[in-house]
Amino acid sequence: MYLDTSDRGNNWHRPLLYILKHRKPVPCDDIVKWQRWFARASLKRSPKRHVRRTFIGSTMISTVFLGVDHSFNDTPMLFETMVLDTEWHEPIRSVTWRQALKQHWDSVGKANDRLQRT
């Protein structure tokens, strides 16, 4: 499955769906294959899609592989970190597993600092 970007002046198609192989995003043009991979990778104890999850008090920081490109530009955004507490937080998106892990720990540090200030 590909994203048609011809309406933006581009004459190319870009992958929309991805799976992970050894923590690296790989385009997947077969929606059935993608759905099966995503279902298996989303099981509760599966480490395939979940980069990291950390709790600090009642705050949960969760970083996951999305499997679908969520960008609005030329760089696919495939990972997302969310800080879940009583306040609304925008998702922070990343391109690679390594970037996502760094973003996760940066968010953990910020949540920890916020908790210590209260």
Protein Blocks (a to p, Z undefined) as FASTA:
>chain_A
ZZdfklnopacdcdfbdcdeehiacddfbfklmmmmmmmmmpmklcklmmbdcdehjbcc
ddddehiacbfbfbdcfbdcddddfbdcdddddfbfklmmmmmmmmmmmmmmmmmmZZ
